[in-house]
């Protein structure tokens, strides 16, 4: 319809210059970042690594104005495989994603889960981080050497807690530690918890001799003096933390964990690209860069088919390690 009066023309011009746009950049386009109604499932309890990663990513994406109103919900159980089964059952749902990592890879093996990560749509690997070896503030173990000496004397009686099921990172790390210390992995008394939140209560309550978890999960408790950090499992010390690596402690091993995002199977190419574009823009944001530094996460960004190839390699690696450890 044509505007017929000078007043109408002036009004239209004002709308162009001062009126808000009906769509934000990328909104409504096939390659935009806005996914109304997006939900991210966390397949373990609140306070764990998957939970922290998902909530941090959602807040950063919203603060960077990439999308809005992302819902985070927890569906714990069986090391993440309950959530995995739910995700695979949501075939074609382009508004659902799941926070996950190495723990889910291991849980698929040890729980003989009916669904695997090969049944999902790979979106992105986001981070890599070291595990940490911690004890409560009142623990008799002041150093990693104190802990190892006691562990070697009676490995079966020293309970080791981890925030993942057997086959997950918090299980594999102490198993590799034990092997390097000359302790038979089969003799280790490992107690699995469904996430770092549940594990923390047991460490503070002296229900386990020591715990193994991701560095970002217990930073606040370490800084507050509630937990004593004995060692980190990666190749280098963590900046800002006074703790040796396992190699510095005399153990010839190292270990790192990773976390990422997968989506249901059966997505259209448009839906898949939109999710990948969202995490690409998140990865480029200053908000995410600040979160990496704050949480002690290493940038390990990998998307789409390359992330899918990585998942396949990790599946084979976990299978091999579990067999080598006799587990």
C-alpha positions in Angstrom: 0.0 0.0 0.0 1.4 3.4 -1.0 1.7 6.2 1.6 -0.2 9.2 0.2 0.4 12.1 2.5 3.6 14.0 3.5 2.8 13.3 7.2 2.7 9.6 6.6 6.0 9.8 4.8 7.7 11.6 7.7 6.2 9.1 10.2 7.6 6.2 8.2 11.0 7.8 8.1 11.0 8.3 11.9 10.2 4.6 12.4 13.2 3.6 10.3 15.6 5.8 12.3 14.3 5.6 15.8 12.0 2.6 16.0 13.3 -0.7 17.4 13.9 -3.5 14.8 11.3 -6.2 14.7 14.0 -8.8 14.5 17.4 -8.9 16.1 20.4 -9.9 14.1 20.0 -13.4 12.8 16.6 -13.9 14.4 14.3 -16.0 12.3 16.9 -16.8 9.7 18.2 -20.3 9.1 21.7 -19.4 10.3 20.6 -17.2 13.3 21.3 -17.9 16.9 17.8 -17.4 18.4 16.0 -20.6 19.3 12.8 -19.8 21.2 12.0 -22.4 23.8 15.5 -23.9 23.9 16.0 -26.4 26.8 19.3 -27.9 27.9 19.2 -31.1 29.8 21.7 -31.9 32.5 22.0 -35.6 33.0 23.2 -35.5 36.6 22.4 -33.6 39.8 22.7 -29.8 40.4 26.2 -28.6 41.3 28.1 -31.1 39.0 30.3 -30.3 36.1 27.6 -30.8 33.4 25.3 -28.5 35.5 27.9 -25.8 35.9 28.8 -25.9 32.2 25.2 -25.8 31.0 24.2 -22.9 33.3 27.3 -20.9 32.5 26.8 -21.4 28.8 23.1 -20.4 29.0 23.8 -17.2 31.1 26.7 -16.2 28.8 24.5 -16.7 25.7 21.8 -14.6 27.1 24.2 -11.9 28.4 25.7 -11.8 24.9 22.2 -11.3 23.5 22.5 -14.4 21.3 19.2 -15.9 22.5 17.0 -15.7 25.6 15.0 -17.7 28.2 17.1 -20.9 27.9 15.7 -23.5 30.4 18.1 -25.7 32.2 16.7 -28.9 33.8 18.3 -31.9 35.6 17.5 -35.5 34.8 20.0 -37.6 36.8 20.5 -41.3 36.8 22.9 -44.1 35.8 25.9 -41.9 35.1 24.0 -39.8 32.6 22.5 -42.6 30.5 19.0 -41.9 31.8 19.3 -38.5 30.3 20.9 -39.9 27.1 18.0 -42.3 26.6 15.5 -39.4 27.0 17.5 -37.3 24.5 17.5 -40.0 21.9 13.8 -40.5 22.5 13.2 -36.8 21.5 14.0 -37.5 17.9 13.6 -34.4 15.7 13.4 -32.0 18.6 15.5 -29.0 17.5 14.8 -27.2 20.8 16.5 -29.7 23.1 20.2 -30.2 23.8 22.2 -32.1 26.5 25.2 -31.1 28.4 27.6 -34.1 28.6 31.2 -35.2 28.6 33.6 -38.1 29.1 31.5 -39.5 32.0 28.6 -40.3 29.7 30.9 -42.2 27.3 32.1 -44.3 30.2 28.6 -44.8 31.7 27.4 -46.2 28.4 30.0 -49.0 28.7 29.7 -49.8 32.3 25.9 -49.7 32.4 25.5 -51.5 29.1 23.1 -48.7 28.1 20.7 -49.3 25.2 21.5 -45.9 23.7 24.9 -44.5 22.9 26.3 -41.1 21.8 26.4 -42.5 18.3 22.6 -42.1 18.4 22.8 -38.4 19.0 23.5 -35.3 16.9 27.0 -34.0 17.9 26.9 -30.2 18.3 30.2 -29.1 20.1 32.9 -29.9 22.4 33.4 -26.9 24.6 36.0 -27.3 27.3 38.7 -29.5 28.7 39.8 -29.4 32.3 41.9 -31.3 34.8 40.6 -33.4 37.7 41.7 -32.6 41.2 42.5 -34.7 44.2 40.9 -33.2 47.4 40.3 -34.1 51.0 38.3 -32.3 53.8 40.0 -29.6 55.8 40.2 -32.0 58.8 41.8 -34.9 56.9 45.0 -36.4 58.2 46.5 -36.2 54.7 48.4 -32.9 54.3 50.1 -33.8 51.0 49.6 -36.1 48.1 52.6 -38.1 49.4 50.8 -38.7 52.7 47.7 -39.9 50.9 49.6 -42.2 48.5 51.5 -43.8 51.4 48.3 -44.6 53.3 46.6 -45.8 50.1 49.3 -48.3 49.3 49.1 -49.8 52.7 45.4 -50.7 52.5 43.8 -49.7 49.2 40.6 -51.7 49.8 39.8 -49.8 53.1 40.3 -46.3 51.7 37.1 -45.2 50.0 37.7 -43.0 46.9 34.8 -40.9 45.9 34.1 -39.6 42.4 31.3 -37.6 40.7 30.8 -40.1 37.9 29.9 -43.7 37.4 32.5 -46.4 36.7 34.1 -45.6 33.4 33.7 -41.9 33.8 36.5 -39.3 34.4 36.3 -39.3 38.2 36.6 -43.0 38.1 39.3 -43.4 35.4 41.6 -40.7 37.1 42.0 -42.5 40.4 42.3 -45.9 38.6 45.2 -44.5 36.6 46.6 -43.0 39.7 46.4 -46.4 41.5 48.1 -48.2 38.6 50.9 -45.7 38.5 51.4 -46.1 42.3 51.6 -49.9 42.0 48.1 -50.5 43.4 46.0 -53.0 41.5 43.0 -51.0 40.1 40.6 -53.9 41.0 41.4 -53.4 44.7 40.5 -49.8 44.7 37.3 -49.0 46.8 35.7 -46.6 44.4 32.3 -45.0 45.4 30.4 -43.3 42.6 28.2 -40.3 43.2 25.8 -38.7 40.7 27.7 -35.5 40.2 30.1 -33.3 42.1 27.3 -31.9 44.3 26.6 -35.3 46.0 30.3 -36.1 46.2 31.1 -32.8 48.1 28.8 -33.7 51.0 30.6 -37.1 51.4 34.1 -35.5 51.3 33.1 -32.9 53.9 31.4 -35.6 56.0 34.5 -37.8 55.9 32.6 -40.6 54.3 35.4 -41.0 51.8 39.1 -40.8 52.3 39.5 -38.5 49.3 37.6 -37.3 46.3 38.3 -36.8 42.6 36.4 -34.2 40.6 36.7 -31.4 38.1 38.7 -28.4 39.1 35.9 -25.9 38.4 33.4 -27.7 40.7 35.2 -27.1 44.0 37.1 -23.8 43.4 34.9 -22.0 45.9 35.3 -24.6 48.6 39.1 -24.8 48.1 39.4 -21.0 48.4 37.2 -21.0 51.5 39.4 -23.6 53.1 36.7 -26.2 53.4 38.7 -28.6 51.1 42.4 -29.2 50.9 43.7 -29.6 47.4 46.4 -32.2 47.1 47.1 -32.6 43.4 45.9 -31.9 39.9 45.8 -34.6 37.3 46.8 -32.7 34.1 50.1 -32.1 32.5 50.6 -28.7 34.2 49.8 -26.9 37.4 46.5 -24.9 37.5 47.2 -21.2 37.7 46.2 -19.8 41.0 46.1 -23.1 42.8 49.0 -24.4 45.0 49.1 -28.1 44.1 51.5 -30.3 42.2 50.7 -32.4 39.2 50.6 -36.2 39.6 53.9 -36.4 37.7 55.5 -34.0 40.2 54.3 -36.3 42.9 56.1 -39.2 41.3 53.2 -40.8 39.4 53.8 -41.4 35.7 50.4 -40.6 34.5 48.1 -37.6 33.6 44.5 -37.2 32.9 42.1 -34.5 31.6 38.3 -34.4 31.2 36.2 -32.6 28.6 32.6 -31.5 28.2 30.3 -30.7 25.3 26.8 -30.5 23.9 24.8 -33.1 21.9 21.2 -32.9 20.5 18.5 -35.5 19.6 18.8 -37.5 16.4 16.8 -36.7 13.3 17.3 -33.0 13.3 16.8 -31.1 10.0 20.0 -29.5 8.6 18.6 -26.1 9.4 18.0 -27.1 13.1 21.5 -28.6 13.4 23.1 -25.5 11.9 21.2 -23.2 14.1 22.4 -25.0 17.3 26.0 -25.1 16.0 25.8 -21.4 15.1 24.6 -20.6 18.6 27.6 -22.3 20.2 30.0 -20.8 17.7 28.8 -17.3 18.6 28.9 -18.2 22.3 32.5 -19.4 21.9 33.4 -16.1 20.3 31.8 -14.0 23.0 33.7 -12.1 25.7 31.4 -13.5 28.3 32.4 -17.1 27.5 36.1 -16.2 27.4 35.8 -14.7 30.9 34.0 -17.9 32.1 36.8 -20.1 30.7 39.3 -18.1 32.7 37.2 -17.9 35.9 36.5 -21.7 36.0 39.9 -22.9 35.0 38.6 -24.4 31.8 40.8 -24.9 28.7 39.2 -24.0 25.4 38.7 -27.2 23.5 36.2 -26.0 20.9 35.2 -28.5 18.2 31.9 -28.7 16.3 29.7 -30.8 14.1 31.2 -33.8 12.3 34.6 -33.3 13.8 33.1 -33.5 17.3 31.3 -36.7 16.1 34.6 -38.2 15.1 36.1 -37.2 18.4 33.2 -39.0 20.2 33.9 -42.1 18.3 37.5 -42.0 19.2 36.7 -41.4 22.9 34.3 -44.4 22.9 37.1 -46.6 21.7 39.6 -45.1 24.1 37.4 -45.7 27.2 36.8 -49.3 26.1 40.5 -49.9 25.7 41.4 -48.3 29.1 38.7 -50.3 31.0 40.1 -53.5 29.5 43.7 -52.6 30.3 42.8 -51.8 33.9 40.9 -55.1 34.2 37.7 -53.3 34.8 
